Amino acid sequence: MLAAGVDNVPMLNEAATFVSEHKYSLGLSLVSLALLYFGIKKQWRYSWLKASSLFLGGMLALNYSHFFWWSDNEVVPLAHAVPTEVTLSELDYRVYAGQSTVYSAQAVNVVYLGESPAELMGELGWIENKTFSRSDIELSDYVQLLQQSTPPVSDLLWNGQPQHLAFQLPGTLTHRSHIRWWQAGIDSQTQQTVWIGALSYDDGLTLTPYGGIVTLLHSVSPNVDVEREQLKNDVFRLNDRWNAENVQLASATTSNRQHDYFTDGLVLVVSEQASYANELQPYENIAFISTYLKP
C-alpha cells in the first residue's frame, strides 16, 4: 500500500528514487558527520582530519564498487530487449547521468536508421569503446585501456538504461569526440531499427555527481551542435551509401541548471541510401518540409 502511494505522488516518487540511488553516499556522509561530532565532543585531536579521511576513503571505495561491481546490476541485455514501434518526433532527446532528475540532461543529437551504426562508425574511423555497464572490466583492464587512450565510457541513461554501444575518435585521455548509442525501437514510418546517439566532445576533467556518487569524469563541451555538424560532414565525405540530414526533432535549448548543453534542436538523421524525408507518409513529409520554410 505504501509503495503504491509513493508511486502515485511524483514528489515522493522522486525522493524515493534519489534516496535509493544515493543511499551509500548518504550513509557515508552521516557516518562521517557522526564521527566528527563524536570527536569534537570527546575533544579528539584532528577530528576534522579523521572525519574527512573516512569520507574520502569511503568515497573512493564507492567509486571502485560502482564502476567495477555494480554498473551492470540492472542492465537489460540488448538481445533480451523487445523492440516497440516509435515515432522519431515523440522520442525523448535527453540522457542523464543517473536515475534521479537532480542530474542535468545531456543531449541526444543523432539518429541512425538501420540494423546497427557499428559499420558506419568503423568506416568513419571511430574506435569502439568498452563501457562499465556492458563490458566485463577489471581494474587491470581499465589501466590497460588508459594506456591505449581508449578509456571506458561512463554510462548515461536513456529510459533508465545505459547505452548499448559507444565509440570514440582517436584522441587523448582528456580530449576526444565520443558517441553513445541506444537502440530505441522500430520506426513506425520506415520500419527500420532506430538508434539514438548522444554525440559530444570531452574537454578536460571535472569532479561531478554521477550515479549516486561523486567522481572524476570528463568535462563535456556544451556546444553539441559542432560535433553533430562534423559527423554530418564526415558522412557526406565517406561515400554515397549513407544519407545524412538535420531534422528538427528536439527543442532548441540553452545551457542551464537542467541542461549541460545548448543546441538549435536539430538532430542528425543518418540512414542508408534513401532520405528519411522521402520515406515519410505524404502528410508527414509536408510537416517535415515546413520546418525549413519557417522564417
Rosetta blueprint (number, residue, H / E / L):
1 M L
2 L H
3 A H
4 A H
5 G H
6 V H
7 D H
8 N H
9 V L
10 P H
11 M H
12 L H
13 N H
14 E H
15 A H
16 A H
17 T H
18 F H
19 V H
20 S H
21 E H
22 H L
23 K H
24 Y H
25 S H
26 L H
27 G H
28 L H
29 S H
30 L H
31 V H
32 S H
33 L H
34 A H
35 L H
36 L H
37 Y H
38 F H
39 G H
40 I H
41 K H
42 K L
43 Q L
44 W L
45 R L
46 Y L
47 S H
48 W H
49 L H
50 K H
51 A H
52 S H
53 S H
54 L H
55 F H
56 L H
57 G H
58 G H
59 M H
60 L H
61 A H
62 L H
63 N H
64 Y H
65 S H
66 H H
67 F H
68 F H
69 W H
70 W H
71 S L
72 D L
73 N L
74 E L
75 V L
76 V L
77 P L
78 L H
79 A H
80 H H
81 A L
82 V L
83 P L
84 T L
85 E E
86 V E
87 T L
88 L H
89 S H
90 E H
91 L L
92 D L
93 Y L
94 R E
95 V E
96 Y E
97 A L
98 G L
99 Q L
100 S L
101 T L
102 V L
103 Y L
104 S L
105 A E
106 Q E
107 A E
108 V L
109 N L
110 V E
111 V E
112 Y E
113 L E
114 G L
115 E L
116 S L
117 P L
118 A H
119 E H
120 L H
121 M H
122 G H
123 E H
124 L L
125 G L
126 W L
127 I E
128 E E
129 N L
130 K L
131 T E
132 F L
133 S L
134 R L
135 S L
136 D L
137 I L
138 E L
139 L H
140 S H
141 D H
142 Y H
143 V H
144 Q H
145 L H
146 L H
147 Q H
148 Q L
149 S L
150 T L
151 P L
152 P L
153 V E
154 S L
155 D L
156 L L
157 L E
158 W E
159 N L
160 G L
161 Q E
162 P E
163 Q L
164 H L
165 L E
166 A E
167 F E
168 Q E
169 L L
170 P L
171 G L
172 T L
173 L L
174 T L
175 H E
176 R E
177 S E
178 H E
179 I E
180 R E
181 W E
182 W E
183 Q E
184 A E
185 G E
186 I E
187 D E
188 S L
189 Q L
190 T L
191 Q L
192 Q L
193 T E
194 V E
195 W E
196 I E
197 G E
198 A E
199 L E
200 S E
201 Y E
202 D E
203 D E
204 G E
205 L E
206 T E
207 L E
208 T E
209 P E
210 Y E
211 G L
212 G L
213 I E
214 V E
215 T E
216 L E
217 L E
218 H E
219 S E
220 V E
221 S L
222 P L
223 N E
224 V H
225 D H
226 V H
227 E H
228 R H
229 E H
230 Q H
231 L H
232 K H
233 N H
234 D H
235 V H
236 F H
237 R H
238 L H
239 N L
240 D L
241 R L
242 W E
243 N E
244 A E
245 E E
246 N E
247 V E
248 Q E
249 L L
250 A L
251 S L
252 A L
253 T E
254 T L
255 S L
256 N E
257 R L
258 Q L
259 H E
260 D L
261 Y L
262 F E
263 T E
264 D L
265 G L
266 L E
267 V E
268 L E
269 V E
270 V E
271 S E
272 E E
273 Q L
274 A L
275 S L
276 Y L
277 A H
278 N H
279 E H
280 L L
281 Q L
282 P H
283 Y H
284 E H
285 N H
286 I H
287 A H
288 F H
289 I H
290 S H
291 T L
292 Y L
293 L L
294 K L
295 P L
